[in-house]
């Protein structure tokens, strides 16, 4: 049966965050979104991920990969166990991250003298060269993400989120 104007599905929203905005009546006893911090944080996370993948998707990087790269760049020679601890992930998850970054040419595993079971992690020359491009892209991402905030509001947001994360 062909669709008519009354049976057509509504147009898809452009982002996931827009798709999840509730339309509650004022005072609705079952409105668990309008005044829920967790829900607003989730909407903000969805927007930040959408923007992240829009801007950094061509680099084949995820937020987890970017964090891992940052930690390896700041701590040359760190090992996989230390990386897993810093990322608060299990060893197999860190292994998957390291494998992906290594296969993409961003990092390499180096044998640790005297310990055949352990490897240190270092950026490759390719990885070092790409880190500057990544830094610039992330600065642009941060600027776009916080375009609606003043510098003071951004600092306040960072402080408040840091306090919530403790």
C-alpha atoms as one frame of an Amber mdcrd trajectory, in Angstrom:
protein
   0.000   0.000   0.000   1.547   3.370  -0.969   2.279   5.872   1.732   0.053
   8.898   2.069   0.803  12.187   3.738  -0.722  10.881   6.966   1.275   7.623
   7.089   4.737   8.892   6.170   7.442   8.458   8.735   8.850  11.667  10.204
  12.114  12.924   8.748  15.257  11.589  10.418  17.020  14.064  12.700  20.497
  15.142  11.615  22.223  13.978  14.806  21.590  11.363  17.448  21.449  14.037
  20.147  18.536  15.780  18.431  16.708  12.475  18.138  16.695  12.028  21.894
  15.304  15.378  23.005  12.073  14.712  24.909   8.832  16.570  24.406   7.415
  16.421  27.937   4.480  18.363  29.237   5.333  20.708  32.142   4.989  18.844
  35.429   4.841  15.397  33.804   5.417  12.911  36.645   7.342  10.598  34.323
   9.656  13.219  32.817  12.999  11.775  33.835  14.947  13.869  31.311  14.230
  17.589  31.628  15.889  18.056  35.000  18.282  15.085  34.874  21.968  15.894
  34.814  22.892  12.397  33.639  20.563  12.716  30.664  22.004  16.117  29.699
  25.526  14.721  30.033  24.556  11.877  27.698  23.160  14.326  25.114  26.376
  16.342  25.341  28.413  13.141  24.928  26.432  12.167  21.828  27.009  15.616
  20.308  30.695  15.526  21.150  31.097  12.054  19.593  29.153  13.043  16.463
  31.394  16.089  16.014  34.533  14.099  16.859  33.864  11.470  14.183  32.820
  14.127  11.669  36.116  15.953  12.134  38.548  13.133  12.950  36.914  10.194
  11.223  39.199  10.503   8.183  42.207   9.913  10.477  40.680   6.569  11.584
  40.894   7.602  15.228  38.440   7.125  18.073  38.437   9.058  21.348  40.104
   6.039  22.997  42.834   5.926  20.352  43.483   9.659  20.701  43.788   9.312
  24.476  46.144   6.348  24.096  48.280   8.263  21.589  48.437  11.230  23.928
  49.532   9.055  26.845  52.189   7.297  24.752  53.473  10.632  23.387  53.687
  12.125  26.885  55.263   8.961  28.357  57.603   7.477  25.737  58.499   3.923
  26.621  55.372   3.279  28.673  54.180  -0.294  28.585  50.832  -1.806  27.764
  49.944  -2.555  31.408  50.614   1.058  32.421  48.586   2.267  29.437  45.649
   0.032  30.431  45.786   1.400  33.983  45.941   5.032  32.799  42.961   4.440
  30.484  41.051   2.511  33.173  40.511  -0.408  30.799  41.199  -4.130  30.982
  44.355  -5.555  29.456  42.590  -7.068  26.412  41.056  -3.666  25.589  44.471
  -2.011  25.800  45.894  -4.786  23.615  43.248  -4.073  20.968  44.058  -0.332
  21.074  47.795  -0.950  20.810  47.310  -3.440  17.962  45.201  -0.916  16.048
  47.634   1.957  16.557  50.563  -0.249  15.610  48.901  -1.564  12.446  48.046
   2.024  11.461  51.709   2.959  11.823  51.259   5.432  14.693  53.229   3.471
  17.324  55.650   0.562  17.635  56.398  -1.968  20.334  60.019  -2.059  21.445
  61.515  -4.985  23.365  62.476  -4.198  26.956  66.001  -5.350  27.718  65.958
  -8.079  30.366  62.178  -8.745  30.154  61.053 -10.710  27.116  57.406 -10.503
  28.202  57.212  -6.713  28.223  57.323  -4.135  25.447  57.658  -0.380  25.623
  55.419   1.732  23.397  56.743   4.598  21.300  55.468   6.806  18.534  56.870
   6.002  15.113  58.280   8.764  12.913  54.969   8.652  11.039  53.115   8.915
  14.364  55.201  11.880  15.485  54.547  13.668  12.204  50.810  12.995  12.434
  50.597  14.175  16.063  50.933  17.823  14.990  48.098  17.371  12.493  46.072
  15.698  15.239  46.823  18.533  17.688  45.525  21.086  15.175  42.400  19.042
  14.408  41.657  18.604  18.113  42.043  22.345  18.739  39.528  22.980  15.947
  37.239  20.297  17.405  37.378  21.884  20.882  36.637  25.313  19.409  33.599
  24.015  17.524  32.372  21.947  20.462  32.458  24.920  22.831  31.497  27.643
  20.358  28.432  28.528  22.456  30.482  29.083  25.611  32.667  31.957  26.703
  36.237  31.194  27.771  35.181  31.557  31.418  32.181  29.254  30.914  34.416
  26.656  29.259  36.796  26.728  32.227  33.858  26.476  34.620  32.457  23.529
  32.645  35.831  21.775  32.750  36.068  22.335  36.527  32.527  21.102  37.180
  32.933  18.004  35.012  36.258  17.243  36.683  34.571  17.437  40.095  31.748
  15.149  38.940  34.247  12.615  37.596  35.984  12.201  40.975
